[in-house]
């Protein structure tokens, strides 16, 4: 993830708000703070549940139609983890 964020162009765009949080082990970091993973949600799946498509550039829409098998791979690229306090 940080490879995409740390490109020269992205650094220039984000010079006033640099992305600096990048633990080597994300789950381990939050576990040390007293949190555990409850579930993983993927952005594409959540948007489908809500009936709100994720805005894609025109080329993204074309590629999704041309390569429907790749949709499953793309759908799992963006998501988030729901955390809960350790029990």
C-alpha positions as CSV (number, residue, x, y, z in Angstrom):
1,X,0.0,0.0,0.0
2,X,2.7,2.5,0.9
3,X,4.4,2.0,-2.5
4,X,1.4,3.8,-4.1
5,X,1.2,6.4,-1.4
6,X,4.9,7.2,-1.5
7,X,5.2,8.0,-5.2
8,X,6.7,11.5,-6.0
9,X,3.4,12.7,-7.5
10,X,1.4,11.5,-4.5
11,X,3.8,13.1,-2.0
12,X,3.5,16.4,-3.9
13,X,-0.3,16.2,-3.8
14,X,-0.3,15.4,-0.1
15,X,2.5,17.6,1.0
16,X,0.2,19.4,3.6
17,X,-1.2,16.1,4.9
18,X,1.4,13.4,4.5
19,X,0.5,9.8,5.2
20,X,2.9,8.7,8.0
21,X,1.0,5.9,9.9
22,X,2.4,2.6,8.5
23,X,3.0,-0.2,11.1
24,X,4.7,-3.3,9.8
25,X,2.0,-5.5,11.3
26,X,-1.4,-3.7,11.3
27,X,-3.2,-6.3,13.3
28,X,-0.4,-6.7,15.8
29,X,-0.3,-2.9,16.3
30,X,-4.0,-2.8,17.2
31,X,-3.8,-5.9,19.3
32,X,-1.1,-4.2,21.4
33,X,-3.5,-1.4,22.0
34,X,-6.2,-3.8,23.2
35,X,-8.2,-4.3,20.0
36,X,-9.1,-7.4,18.0
37,X,-10.6,-8.0,14.6
38,X,-14.4,-8.5,14.5
39,X,-14.9,-8.6,10.8
40,X,-13.5,-7.4,7.5
41,X,-15.8,-5.5,5.1
42,X,-15.0,-4.9,1.5
43,X,-16.0,-1.5,0.0
44,X,-17.5,-2.9,-3.2
45,X,-19.7,-5.4,-1.3
46,X,-20.9,-2.7,1.1
47,X,-21.7,-0.4,-1.8
48,X,-23.7,-3.1,-3.5
49,X,-25.6,-3.8,-0.2
50,X,-26.4,-0.1,0.0
51,X,-27.3,0.3,-3.7
52,X,-24.7,2.9,-4.2
53,X,-22.0,2.2,-6.8
54,X,-18.4,3.3,-6.2
55,X,-17.6,6.0,-8.6
56,X,-15.0,4.8,-11.1
57,X,-13.2,6.6,-13.9
58,X,-14.5,5.7,-17.4
59,X,-11.6,3.4,-18.0
60,X,-12.4,1.5,-14.9
61,X,-15.9,0.9,-16.0
62,X,-14.8,-0.3,-19.4
63,X,-12.2,-2.7,-17.8
64,X,-14.8,-4.1,-15.4
65,X,-17.1,-4.9,-18.4
66,X,-14.3,-6.4,-20.5
67,X,-12.8,-8.5,-17.7
68,X,-15.6,-9.6,-15.5
69,X,-13.4,-12.3,-13.8
70,X,-11.1,-9.5,-12.6
71,X,-14.0,-8.0,-10.7
72,X,-13.6,-10.4,-7.8
73,X,-10.0,-9.5,-7.5
74,X,-10.7,-5.8,-7.7
75,X,-13.5,-6.0,-5.2
76,X,-11.1,-7.2,-2.5
77,X,-8.6,-4.4,-3.0
78,X,-10.5,-1.9,-0.9
79,X,-12.0,-2.5,2.5
80,X,-11.8,-1.9,6.2
81,X,-11.6,-3.9,9.4
82,X,-14.2,-3.5,12.2
83,X,-12.4,-3.7,15.5
84,X,-13.7,-4.5,19.0
85,X,-12.1,-4.4,22.4
86,X,-10.3,-7.6,23.3
87,X,-12.3,-9.8,25.6
